Amino acid sequence: MRIDDYKPKQNVTEKINGEEAEWKNGDIILISSGTASGKSFFIRNKLEQLADQQNVNILLLVNRKNLYDQNKEAVEDSSRIKVELYQTIENQLNNDEEYDFSPYTYIVCDESHYFTTDSGFNDNSDDSLQAILSLQSQIRIFMSATGHVLFSYIKDQYRRRLKRTENKIWSYSIPRKFNQIASLSFYTDFYFVEKLIEYKFNKADDKIIYFADSIQKAYELHLKYDDSLFVCSKSSSKNRKYLKHVDDDQVESMVKQNRFDCKYLFTTTVLDNGFDLKDEQIKLIVCDIFDVDTMLQCIGRKRFKNDQDKVHVVLLNRNNRKLNNYLNSVQKKLDEADAFIHGGVEEWKKLVGKFSRKSNYIIKDNAISDGKYISKKTVSRVKYLQAVATRDRIKAMLDQNRETNNFREETGGRKESDAYMMYISNLLHKNKITLIEKLFEKEELCSYLETIVGKRIYKDGQKQVIEKFDIKDYRGRLQKDISQLQSYLQSNHLKYAIGSFPDNRKKLEDGSNNPHKGKRYWLVSKFNE
């Protein structure tokens, strides 16, 4: 079965609508569309048919070994498509060899956001990008669901250049939809994710994918859960000690069948791009990747079979303080890079200090062997672009949250440190923001309230109620007023109410004097379902 046999509702082939026949050598094609929108279907069907008619070949570039294997499995031996890794090109360039693009008329850069999103840990993606953009006799096609950073750069830098040679940039865009995300939640403590799985995804056939930012975290969870598969990159030397824990047979089976047979899949971002998992039993995707575009790629690994096939998504939350710290760190790197760009090494040294040994991933050292080691600093284009995009995105998160908090205060509410959650919720078109810890706190609160429904609670018992609610203002002060407790119940749509009443009884039910006569008490009531 070909992995592109599922035809999506929004189809790239229909969007291009036969215009591929008008593309000329030297043109650049930008295809921006979500996962499962038929990008691969177009390449392996319509474009290959056209290439066959023209008697030319296609070079399909991908960025992950598992994706390479999956594409090789799908492409027939007689195909005009050759599948290659970007890293193969980069390795040749690093060895002072030129990659021979001449056998190909179409250069297809699949998952082309690779050039920018991988630049944080890959010093060579800039080299392969510039080699491809410098080609003049080929049609270069860049495809991605999250390629906005790269696409903006290409449009800004190459539109005028192409006009001189009577070439053009063709852009095709299909808006992304997230209808099949059943729910979106966030967590700060992984304990609550495990608790959520225990309560909600405990069926034998419920499958869960966890995308870990840390290979150590993915490995530790694999050790903890028996019915699991662990996957990491084989190309990184840092991963060498973990490779013996990767079951190659299971991974190969997953590549061929587009599904895994255990309950848990613990993986790094080695599976973040292009790799398809068509399995209705995948019910939950957990991701702690901070980069938004990479996170979207991770979510996109599950391909949906029909409208009833949905998935729940849980993401690691970052509070506003962490966002500000990261923003300051990125801005500092950019300031150093700008100093280097405009004033060279001397200007950069003025900013960082003559003897500074702090690294800057945007400014890289190029080692040149010519009898002796010489270090030549340069600024990586793609790293700089990605850093600017990251900075702007974090600023947008914080700016939007600042406006929301102003509105909250004006309407009697309180500030929240939820910039990240609000931004992602808006991005994925989800109105409801759920922090899993708060969800379980509400359940525990409801369980407690159930035990005191209808009971009079006097001053000596009200302290426990206040502590159970555990409502704090933005300064961390515990809120004690009953109106604040009632407001919490209403705003969280809990089926309880709490009020304060005077105790006017003279006698108790047993006929004894009421010791609380004239005092006020709290009373919790419950609404009918």
C-alpha positions as CSV (number, residue, x, y, z in Angstrom):
1,M,0.0,0.0,0.0
2,R,1.4,3.4,-0.9
3,I,1.5,5.7,2.1
4,D,-0.2,8.5,0.1
5,D,-3.3,6.5,-0.7
6,Y,-5.5,8.6,1.6
7,K,-6.9,11.5,-0.3
8,P,-7.5,14.6,1.9
9,K,-10.4,16.9,1.6
10,Q,-8.2,19.8,0.7
11,N,-5.9,18.7,-2.1
12,V,-2.7,20.3,-3.3
13,T,-3.2,18.8,-6.7
14,E,-6.5,20.6,-7.0
15,K,-4.9,23.8,-5.7
16,I,-2.1,23.8,-8.3
17,N,-4.7,22.8,-10.9
18,G,-2.4,21.8,-13.7
19,E,-0.2,24.9,-13.5
20,E,2.9,22.6,-13.0
21,A,3.0,22.4,-16.8
22,E,3.7,26.2,-16.9
23,W,6.7,26.1,-14.5
24,K,10.0,27.0,-16.1
25,N,13.6,26.0,-15.3
26,G,14.8,28.6,-12.8
27,D,11.4,29.1,-11.1
28,I,10.8,28.6,-7.4
29,I,7.6,26.9,-6.2
30,L,6.4,27.4,-2.6
31,I,3.7,25.0,-1.4
32,S,2.3,25.8,2.1
33,S,-0.2,23.4,3.4
34,G,-0.9,21.3,6.4
35,T,-0.2,17.7,7.0
36,A,-2.4,15.2,5.0
37,S,-3.2,17.8,2.4
38,G,-1.7,15.8,-0.5
39,K,1.8,17.3,-1.0
40,S,3.4,13.8,-1.4
41,F,0.5,12.6,-3.5
42,F,1.1,15.5,-5.9
43,I,4.8,14.8,-6.3
44,R,4.4,11.0,-6.7
45,N,1.6,11.2,-9.1
46,K,1.0,14.5,-11.1
47,L,4.6,15.7,-11.1
48,E,6.0,12.3,-11.8
49,Q,3.6,11.9,-14.8
50,L,4.8,15.3,-16.1
51,A,8.4,14.3,-15.6
52,D,7.8,11.1,-17.5
53,Q,6.3,13.0,-20.4
54,Q,9.3,15.4,-20.4
55,N,11.8,12.5,-20.0
56,V,13.3,14.2,-17.0
57,N,14.0,13.2,-13.3
58,I,13.0,14.4,-9.8
59,L,15.2,14.7,-6.8
60,L,13.1,14.4,-3.6
61,L,15.0,15.7,-0.5
62,V,13.9,14.7,3.0
63,N,15.4,15.4,6.4
64,R,14.9,12.3,8.5
65,K,16.2,8.7,8.0
66,N,12.9,7.2,8.9
67,L,11.1,9.5,6.4
68,Y,13.8,8.6,3.9
69,D,13.1,4.9,4.4
70,Q,9.3,5.4,4.2
71,N,9.7,7.3,0.9
72,K,12.0,4.7,-0.5
73,E,9.4,2.1,0.3
74,A,6.7,4.1,-1.5
75,V,8.7,5.0,-4.6
76,E,8.9,2.2,-7.1
77,D,12.1,1.0,-8.7
78,S,11.0,2.3,-12.1
79,S,10.2,5.7,-10.7
80,R,11.8,8.9,-12.0
81,I,12.1,10.0,-8.4
82,K,15.3,9.7,-6.5
83,V,15.0,10.1,-2.7
84,E,18.0,11.7,-0.9
85,L,18.7,13.2,2.5
86,Y,19.6,16.9,2.9
87,Q,22.5,15.7,5.1
88,T,24.0,13.8,2.1
89,I,24.3,17.0,0.2
90,E,25.7,18.8,3.2
91,N,28.3,16.1,3.9
92,Q,29.6,16.4,0.3
93,L,29.8,20.2,0.5
94,N,31.7,19.9,3.8
95,N,34.2,17.7,2.0
96,D,34.7,20.4,-0.6
97,E,32.7,18.4,-3.1
98,E,29.9,19.7,-5.2
99,Y,26.6,17.8,-5.3
100,D,25.6,16.9,-8.8
101,F,22.1,18.3,-9.4
102,S,22.4,18.1,-13.2
103,P,20.5,14.8,-13.7
104,Y,17.4,16.4,-12.2
105,T,15.0,19.0,-13.6
106,Y,12.8,19.1,-10.4
107,I,14.4,19.6,-7.0
108,V,11.7,18.9,-4.4
109,C,12.6,20.1,-0.9
110,D,10.1,18.2,1.3
111,E,9.7,19.4,4.9
112,S,11.6,22.4,3.8
113,H,11.2,24.1,7.2
114,Y,14.1,21.8,8.0
115,F,16.5,24.5,6.9
116,T,15.5,26.9,9.7
117,T,14.0,24.7,12.4
118,D,16.9,22.3,12.4
119,S,19.5,25.2,12.3
120,G,19.5,25.3,16.1
121,F,21.6,22.1,16.2
122,N,22.6,21.7,12.5
123,D,25.4,24.0,11.3
124,N,25.2,22.8,7.8
125,S,21.5,23.4,6.7
126,D,22.5,26.8,5.4
127,D,25.0,25.2,3.0
128,S,22.4,22.9,1.3
129,L,19.8,25.7,1.1
130,Q,22.2,28.1,-0.6
131,A,23.4,25.3,-3.0
132,I,19.7,24.7,-4.0
133,L,18.8,28.4,-4.3
134,S,21.8,29.1,-6.4
135,L,20.7,26.6,-9.1
136,Q,19.5,28.3,-12.3
137,S,18.6,25.3,-14.6
138,Q,16.2,23.5,-12.3
139,I,12.7,24.0,-10.9
140,R,13.0,24.2,-7.1
141,I,10.0,23.2,-5.1
142,F,9.8,23.9,-1.4
143,M,7.0,22.2,0.6
144,S,6.1,22.5,4.2
145,A,3.2,22.8,6.6
146,T,5.3,25.2,8.7
147,G,7.6,26.9,6.2
148,H,6.6,30.6,6.8
149,V,10.0,31.7,8.0
150,L,11.8,30.2,4.9
151,F,9.1,31.2,2.5
152,S,9.2,34.8,3.7
153,Y,13.0,34.9,3.2
154,I,12.8,33.4,-0.3
155,K,10.1,35.9,-1.4
156,D,12.0,38.9,0.1
157,Q,15.4,37.9,-1.4
158,Y,14.6,36.2,-4.7
159,R,11.5,37.8,-6.2
160,R,13.5,40.6,-7.9
161,R,16.4,38.3,-8.8
162,L,14.1,36.0,-10.7
163,K,12.5,38.8,-12.6
164,R,15.9,39.6,-14.2
165,T,15.9,36.1,-15.8
166,E,12.2,36.2,-16.5
167,N,11.5,33.6,-13.8
168,K,9.0,33.8,-11.0
169,I,8.0,32.5,-7.6
170,W,4.8,30.4,-7.7
171,S,3.0,30.3,-4.3
172,Y,0.3,27.8,-3.3
173,S,-1.3,27.9,0.1
174,I,-4.0,25.8,1.8
175,P,-5.1,27.0,5.3
176,R,-4.4,24.5,8.1
177,K,-7.3,23.1,10.0
178,F,-7.3,21.5,13.4
179,N,-10.8,20.1,13.5
180,Q,-9.6,16.6,14.5
181,I,-7.9,17.7,17.7
182,A,-10.5,16.5,20.2
183,S,-9.1,18.5,23.1
184,L,-6.1,20.7,23.9
185,S,-4.5,20.6,27.4
186,F,-1.3,21.8,29.0
187,Y,0.8,20.5,31.9
188,T,3.7,21.7,34.0
189,D,4.3,18.5,36.0
190,F,4.4,15.2,34.0
191,Y,3.0,13.4,37.0
192,F,-0.4,14.8,36.0
193,V,0.0,13.5,32.4
194,E,0.5,10.0,33.8
195,K,-2.5,10.5,36.0
196,L,-4.6,11.6,33.0
197,I,-3.5,8.5,31.1
198,E,-4.4,6.4,34.0
199,Y,-7.9,7.8,34.2
200,K,-8.8,8.6,30.6
201,F,-6.6,6.5,28.3
202,N,-6.5,3.3,30.2
203,K,-8.1,1.0,27.6
204,A,-5.9,-1.8,26.3
205,D,-6.1,-0.5,22.7
206,D,-5.5,3.2,23.6
207,K,-2.2,4.3,22.1
208,I,-0.1,7.2,23.1
209,I,2.8,9.1,21.5
210,Y,5.2,11.2,23.6
211,F,7.5,13.6,21.7
212,A,10.3,14.5,24.1
213,D,12.6,17.5,23.9
214,S,15.2,15.4,25.8
215,I,16.4,12.0,24.7
216,Q,17.0,11.2,28.3
217,K,13.4,11.8,29.2
218,A,12.1,9.6,26.3
219,Y,14.5,6.8,27.4
220,E,13.6,7.0,31.1
221,L,9.8,6.7,30.2
222,H,10.6,3.8,27.9
223,L,12.3,2.0,30.9
224,K,9.3,2.8,33.1
225,Y,6.6,1.5,30.8
226,D,7.0,-2.1,29.5
227,D,4.6,-1.9,26.6
228,S,6.6,0.8,24.8
229,L,8.8,1.6,21.8
230,F,11.8,4.0,22.0
231,V,13.0,5.9,19.0
232,C,15.9,8.3,18.5
233,S,18.2,9.5,15.8
234,K,21.0,7.2,14.8
235,S,23.0,10.0,13.1
236,S,23.9,11.9,16.2
237,S,27.0,10.8,18.0
238,K,25.5,12.0,21.3
239,N,22.8,9.3,21.0
240,R,25.3,6.4,20.7
241,K,24.7,5.1,24.2
242,Y,20.9,5.0,23.6
243,L,20.9,3.1,20.3
244,K,21.0,-0.3,21.9
245,H,17.6,0.4,23.4
246,V,16.0,1.1,19.9
247,D,14.2,-2.0,18.6
248,D,15.2,-1.8,14.9
249,D,12.7,-4.5,13.9
250,Q,9.8,-2.7,15.5
251,V,10.9,0.6,13.9
252,E,11.2,-1.0,10.5
253,S,7.7,-2.5,10.9
254,M,6.4,0.9,12.0
255,V,7.9,2.5,8.8
256,K,6.3,-0.1,6.6
257,Q,2.9,-0.4,8.3
258,N,2.5,3.2,9.4
259,R,1.6,2.1,12.9
260,F,3.2,0.8,16.1
261,D,2.0,-2.3,18.0
262,C,2.7,-1.3,21.6
263,K,0.7,1.2,23.8
264,Y,3.4,3.8,24.1
265,L,5.8,5.4,21.6
266,F,8.5,7.5,23.2
267,T,10.4,9.4,20.6
268,T,12.6,12.5,20.0
269,T,11.9,14.8,17.1
270,V,13.5,12.2,14.8
271,L,9.8,11.5,13.9
272,D,8.6,15.1,13.7
273,N,8.6,15.5,9.9
274,G,6.7,13.7,7.2
275,F,6.5,10.4,8.9
276,D,3.0,9.0,8.8
277,L,1.1,7.0,11.4
278,K,-2.3,5.9,10.3
279,D,-3.9,4.4,13.3
280,E,-7.2,5.1,14.8
281,Q,-6.0,3.7,18.1
282,I,-3.7,6.7,18.6
283,K,-5.8,8.7,21.1
284,L,-3.2,11.0,22.8
285,I,-0.2,13.0,21.6
286,V,2.0,14.5,24.4
287,C,4.7,17.0,23.3
288,D,7.2,19.0,25.3
289,I,8.9,20.7,22.3
290,F,9.0,24.5,22.7
291,D,9.4,25.5,19.1
292,V,5.9,26.0,17.8
293,D,6.5,24.8,14.2
294,T,8.3,21.6,15.4
295,M,5.4,21.0,17.8
296,L,2.9,21.3,15.0
297,Q,4.9,18.9,12.9
298,C,4.8,16.4,15.8
299,I,1.1,16.6,16.1
300,G,0.8,16.1,12.3
301,R,2.4,12.7,12.5
302,K,-1.0,11.1,13.1
303,R,-3.0,10.9,9.9
304,F,-6.7,10.7,10.2
305,K,-8.8,8.1,8.4
306,N,-12.2,9.8,8.7
307,D,-14.1,12.6,10.6
308,Q,-14.6,10.4,13.6
309,D,-10.8,9.7,14.0
310,K,-9.6,12.3,16.5
311,V,-6.7,12.8,18.9
312,H,-6.3,14.6,22.2
313,V,-3.2,16.8,22.5
314,V,-1.3,17.7,25.7
315,L,1.6,20.2,25.6
316,L,4.2,21.3,28.2
317,N,3.3,24.8,29.4
318,R,5.7,27.7,29.7
319,N,4.8,30.6,32.1
320,N,5.4,34.2,31.2
321,R,8.6,34.4,33.3
322,K,10.1,31.5,31.3
323,L,9.0,33.2,28.0
324,N,10.6,36.5,29.0
325,N,13.9,34.7,30.0
326,Y,14.0,32.9,26.7
327,L,13.1,36.1,24.8
328,N,16.0,38.0,26.5
329,S,18.4,35.1,25.7
330,V,17.4,35.1,22.0
331,Q,17.6,38.9,21.7
332,K,21.1,38.9,23.2
333,K,22.2,36.4,20.6
334,L,20.7,38.6,17.8
335,D,22.3,41.7,19.2
336,E,25.7,40.0,19.0
337,A,25.0,38.7,15.5
338,D,24.0,42.3,14.4
339,A,27.2,43.7,15.9
340,F,29.2,41.1,13.9
341,I,27.2,41.7,10.7
342,H,27.7,45.5,10.8
343,G,31.1,45.8,12.4
344,G,32.9,42.5,12.1
345,V,34.8,40.7,14.8
346,E,36.0,43.9,16.5
347,E,32.5,45.3,17.0
348,W,31.3,41.9,18.2
349,K,34.2,41.8,20.8
350,K,33.2,45.2,22.0
351,L,29.8,43.9,22.8
352,V,30.7,40.5,24.4
353,G,34.1,41.4,25.8
354,K,37.5,40.6,24.5
355,F,38.0,37.4,26.4
356,S,34.4,36.2,26.2
357,R,34.1,32.4,25.8
358,K,30.3,32.3,25.6
359,S,29.0,30.6,22.5
360,N,26.5,32.1,20.1
361,Y,24.8,29.5,17.9
362,I,24.1,32.2,15.2
363,I,27.8,33.0,14.8
364,K,29.6,29.9,13.8
365,D,33.3,29.0,13.3
366,N,34.3,27.6,10.0
367,A,37.3,25.4,10.2
368,I,39.7,25.6,7.2
369,S,42.6,23.2,6.9
370,D,45.5,24.7,5.0
371,G,48.6,23.4,6.6
372,K,47.3,24.7,10.0
373,Y,43.9,25.4,11.6
374,I,42.3,28.7,10.8
375,S,39.0,29.8,12.3
376,K,36.8,32.1,10.3
377,K,33.6,33.3,11.9
378,T,30.4,33.8,9.8
379,V,26.7,34.3,10.5
380,S,24.4,31.5,9.6
381,R,21.6,32.9,7.5
382,V,19.1,30.3,8.6
383,K,20.0,30.4,12.3
384,Y,19.5,34.2,12.2
385,L,16.2,33.9,10.4
386,Q,15.0,31.3,12.9
387,A,16.1,33.4,15.9
388,V,14.2,36.4,14.6
389,A,11.1,34.3,14.0
390,T,11.4,32.9,17.5
391,R,11.9,36.3,19.1
392,D,8.9,37.8,17.2
393,R,6.7,34.9,18.1
394,I,7.5,35.1,21.8
395,K,6.9,38.9,21.7
396,A,3.5,38.3,20.1
397,M,2.6,35.9,22.8
398,L,3.5,38.3,25.6
399,D,2.0,41.4,23.9
400,Q,-1.3,39.6,23.4
401,N,-1.3,38.4,27.0
402,R,-0.6,41.9,28.2
403,E,-3.7,43.2,26.4
404,T,-5.8,40.4,27.8
405,N,-4.6,41.0,31.3
406,N,-5.4,44.7,31.1
407,F,-9.0,43.7,30.0
408,R,-9.2,41.2,32.9
409,E,-8.3,43.8,35.4
410,E,-10.7,46.3,34.0
411,T,-13.5,43.8,34.2
412,G,-12.8,42.8,37.8
413,G,-10.7,39.8,37.1
414,R,-7.0,39.1,37.8
415,K,-3.9,38.7,35.7
416,E,-2.8,35.3,34.5
417,S,0.6,34.0,33.4
418,D,-0.9,32.2,30.4
419,A,0.6,33.8,27.3
420,Y,1.8,30.5,25.9
421,M,-1.4,28.7,26.5
422,M,-3.5,31.5,25.0
423,Y,-1.3,31.8,21.9
424,I,-1.3,28.0,21.2
425,S,-5.0,27.8,21.8
426,N,-5.7,30.6,19.3
427,L,-3.3,29.0,16.8
428,L,-5.1,25.7,17.0
429,H,-8.5,27.3,17.0
430,K,-9.4,26.0,20.4
431,N,-11.5,28.2,22.7
432,K,-11.0,26.2,25.9
433,I,-7.7,26.3,27.8
434,T,-7.2,23.5,30.2
435,L,-4.2,23.1,32.6
436,I,-4.3,19.4,33.6
437,E,-3.1,20.2,37.1
438,K,-6.1,22.5,37.6
439,L,-8.4,19.9,36.1
440,F,-7.4,17.4,38.8
441,E,-7.5,20.1,41.4
442,K,-11.1,20.8,40.5
443,E,-11.9,17.1,40.7
444,E,-10.4,17.0,44.2
445,L,-12.2,20.2,45.1
446,C,-15.5,18.7,43.9
447,S,-14.9,15.5,45.9
448,Y,-14.3,17.6,49.0
449,L,-17.3,19.9,48.4
450,E,-19.4,16.7,48.1
451,T,-18.6,15.8,51.7
452,I,-19.7,19.2,53.1
453,V,-22.9,19.8,51.0
454,G,-25.7,21.0,53.3
455,K,-23.4,21.3,56.4
456,R,-23.1,24.6,58.3
457,I,-19.5,25.7,58.3
458,Y,-18.6,28.2,61.0
459,K,-15.5,30.3,61.3
460,D,-13.3,27.6,62.8
461,G,-14.0,25.3,59.8
462,Q,-13.9,28.0,57.1
463,K,-10.1,28.0,57.1
464,Q,-10.1,24.4,55.7
465,V,-12.5,25.4,53.0
466,I,-10.3,28.3,52.0
467,E,-7.3,26.1,51.8
468,K,-9.1,23.5,49.7
469,F,-10.1,26.2,47.2
470,D,-6.4,27.5,47.2
471,I,-7.2,30.6,45.1
472,K,-4.4,33.1,44.9
473,D,-4.0,36.5,43.4
474,Y,-1.2,37.4,41.0
475,R,1.0,38.2,44.1
476,G,0.5,34.7,45.5
477,R,-1.8,35.8,48.3
478,L,-4.5,33.3,49.4
479,Q,-8.0,34.6,48.7
480,K,-10.3,34.3,51.7
481,D,-13.5,36.2,50.8
482,I,-16.5,34.0,50.2
483,S,-17.5,36.0,47.1
484,Q,-14.1,35.0,45.5
485,L,-14.9,31.4,46.2
486,Q,-18.3,31.7,44.7
487,S,-16.9,33.5,41.7
488,Y,-14.4,30.6,41.2
489,L,-17.2,28.0,41.2
490,Q,-19.1,30.1,38.6
491,S,-16.2,30.8,36.3
492,N,-15.2,27.2,36.3
493,H,-18.7,25.9,35.7
494,L,-18.7,23.7,38.8
495,K,-22.1,22.5,39.9
496,Y,-21.8,23.9,43.4
497,A,-22.6,27.2,45.1
498,I,-21.4,28.6,48.4
499,G,-23.1,31.3,50.5
500,S,-23.0,33.0,53.9
501,F,-26.1,33.0,56.2
502,P,-26.9,34.1,59.7
503,D,-27.7,31.4,62.2
504,N,-31.0,32.6,63.9
505,R,-31.9,29.3,65.6
506,K,-32.3,29.4,69.3
507,K,-32.4,25.6,69.8
508,L,-30.7,22.8,68.0
509,E,-32.6,19.7,66.8
510,D,-31.9,17.8,70.0
511,G,-33.5,20.7,72.0
512,S,-30.2,22.1,73.4
513,N,-29.3,25.7,73.1
514,N,-27.6,26.8,69.9
515,P,-24.0,27.9,70.7
516,H,-23.8,29.6,67.3
517,K,-26.9,31.7,67.6
518,G,-26.4,35.1,65.9
519,K,-23.2,33.9,64.1
520,R,-22.8,33.5,60.3
521,Y,-22.0,30.3,58.6
522,W,-21.1,29.1,55.1
523,L,-23.3,26.6,53.3
524,V,-22.4,24.6,50.2
525,S,-25.2,23.5,47.9
526,K,-25.2,21.4,44.7
527,F,-27.1,22.0,41.5
528,N,-29.2,19.2,40.0
529,E,-27.7,17.6,36.9
